[in-house]
Amino acid sequence: MEETYKVKTMSRKRPVNVEVKLRHAKDDPNKLIRKFIKKVKKQKILEEVRERRYYEKPTTKRRKAKIKKLKNARKSQAERDKKVKLRSR
């Protein structure tokens, strides 16, 4: 008997099926749960559910995306500056 755990979400883009079989986790239920959680995080299912929980106006979405983009740019620039400083020593 093989156990299979699935999660199915409906998205406008595409349906997502996450499936983990017990034999892939070598018959260890804890390993099975960890693999399942890892796959769910990789597919970003929970993030999508949280985003869709409440309606968000398009202007708010754009503003948040712009702020996130600027934040990531600053972070990557700081990392690049840090690498350059380490090289110059």
C-alpha positions as CSV (number, residue, x, y, z in Angstrom):
1,M,0.0,0.0,0.0
2,E,1.5,3.3,-1.1
3,E,0.5,6.6,0.5
4,T,0.3,9.7,-1.6
5,Y,-0.3,13.2,-0.4
6,K,-1.5,15.8,-2.8
7,V,-2.4,19.5,-2.8
8,K,-4.3,21.0,-5.6
9,T,-4.8,24.8,-6.0
10,M,-6.8,26.6,-8.6
11,S,-5.1,29.5,-10.2
12,R,-6.0,31.6,-13.1
13,K,-2.7,30.7,-14.6
14,R,-2.5,27.0,-14.1
15,P,-3.6,24.3,-11.6
16,V,-0.8,23.1,-9.4
17,N,-0.5,19.5,-8.2
18,V,2.1,18.7,-5.5
19,E,2.6,15.0,-5.0
20,V,5.0,13.1,-2.7
21,K,5.0,9.4,-2.6
22,L,6.0,7.4,0.5
23,R,8.5,5.3,-1.4
24,H,10.4,8.6,-2.4
25,A,10.7,9.4,1.3
26,K,12.1,5.9,2.0
27,D,9.0,4.9,4.2
28,D,9.7,7.6,6.8
29,P,6.6,9.8,7.4
30,N,8.7,12.7,8.8
31,K,10.8,12.8,5.7
32,L,7.6,12.6,3.6
33,I,6.2,15.7,5.4
34,R,9.4,17.6,5.0
35,K,9.6,16.8,1.2
36,F,5.9,17.8,0.8
37,I,6.5,21.2,2.6
38,K,9.6,21.8,0.5
39,K,7.7,21.2,-2.7
40,V,4.8,23.4,-1.6
41,K,7.3,26.2,-0.8
42,K,9.1,25.8,-4.2
43,Q,5.8,26.1,-6.0
44,K,4.9,29.1,-3.9
45,I,1.4,27.8,-3.2
46,L,1.1,29.4,0.2
47,E,2.3,32.8,-1.0
48,E,-0.3,32.8,-3.7
49,V,-3.1,31.8,-1.3
50,R,-2.1,34.6,1.1
51,E,-2.0,37.1,-1.8
52,R,-5.4,36.1,-3.0
53,R,-7.0,36.1,0.4
54,Y,-8.1,39.7,0.1
55,Y,-8.7,41.8,-2.9
56,E,-5.9,44.2,-3.7
57,K,-6.3,47.1,-6.1
58,P,-4.0,47.0,-9.1
59,T,-2.4,50.3,-8.2
60,T,-1.5,48.8,-4.8
61,K,0.0,45.7,-6.4
62,R,2.1,47.9,-8.7
63,R,3.3,50.1,-5.8
64,K,4.3,47.0,-3.8
65,A,6.0,45.4,-6.7
66,K,8.0,48.7,-7.3
67,I,9.0,48.9,-3.7
68,K,10.1,45.2,-3.7
69,K,12.1,45.8,-6.9
70,L,13.9,48.8,-5.4
71,K,14.6,46.9,-2.2
72,N,16.1,44.0,-4.1
73,A,18.2,46.4,-6.2
74,R,19.6,48.1,-3.1
75,K,20.3,44.7,-1.5
76,S,22.2,43.4,-4.5
77,Q,24.1,46.7,-4.9
78,A,25.2,46.5,-1.2
79,E,26.4,42.9,-1.8
80,R,28.3,44.0,-4.9
81,D,29.9,46.9,-3.0
82,K,30.9,44.5,-0.2
83,K,32.6,42.1,-2.7
84,V,34.5,45.0,-4.2
85,K,35.7,46.1,-0.8
86,L,36.9,42.6,0.0
87,R,38.8,42.4,-3.3
88,S,40.5,45.7,-2.9
89,R,42.1,44.8,0.5
